[in-house]
Amino acid sequence: MNPANQILGAIQRRGSNYLRAAISGDQGLTPAEVADDTDSGLFGPGSAAWRVHGDAAMLIGGLRALLLQTLHPLAMAGVYEHSDYRDDPWGRLHRTGRFVGATTFGKTAVAEQQIAMVKRVHERVAGTAPDGRSYSANDPHLLLWVHVTEVDSFLTAFERHGYGKLTDAERDSYVNDMAEIALRLGSDEPPRSAVQLAETIEAFRPECSSGPQVRETLRFLLVPPVPLASRGPYGVIAAGAVASLPAWARSMLSLPPLLPGTDSLAIRPAADALTKTMGWMMQPWQDDRRESA
């Protein structure tokens, strides 16, 4: 290997290690936990779930999902009153990364253990929202809201910034894959196609609203306490997440409308460049996963 390639390889590996630590911390999957020829997990290496969730665009999709989820007052109350995201944002990210990684890329038992753990945590998340209504994280209807916002956001982010394009059949396959996780968590009947996904989100719109809890959480999500060196990349991720929200959600979140050309001339190119760079840095991580599988 020539010196230039050695340097690039070292940079790539260092970047891969940094991203792995940032996203998963010490909760990432071990080689023994990754799906393989003897146990393909819930979906398997050739699935739409592996393709979408293995792309760096997931980071934009994850933030977009959180922004959307704040708009359901009962889901927002549960997060606001029970989550430690304000005191331990990195720990929350690592636990979320562990769940997505385990349910997507893990062996069947690993995925089932993670789902069971989340259900146990949900049993403790219950209370009364500011409007006087009671809520429970194990409410099948609220689980459905969280599910469809995540699936729609991951799919939207991949289609805007991911590597390659999905066919209509692949979109439906991804939505159908994700329904398996929703059912195991106890959700109401989840959508099985992209059309059903859009219809389900539209049906939730009358239940959405904003308020003080949403505004406080929004400020935290868009300007979190991240290290100085990460503020630029995070700003691009946040801009990509906001730009990809439907207009009704941006309006409800009191976010300014996008000026003509802002998305196509500034936000998308910056987000594309970031996700491609991060995808390149993640390549050794993906190679490790493929070798385990």
ZIVEN-V579683 format. One record per helix or strand of 3 or more residues. SS is the DSSP state (@ for helix, = for strand). FROM is the first residue (numbers start at 0). LEN is the number of residues. If there is no record, write none. Layout:
SS/FROM/LEN
SS/FROM/LEN
//
This chain:
@/2/25
@/30/3
@/47/6
@/57/12
@/72/10
@/88/17
@/107/16
=/125/3
=/133/3
@/139/22
@/167/18
@/193/14
@/211/11
@/227/16
@/246/6
@/261/31
//
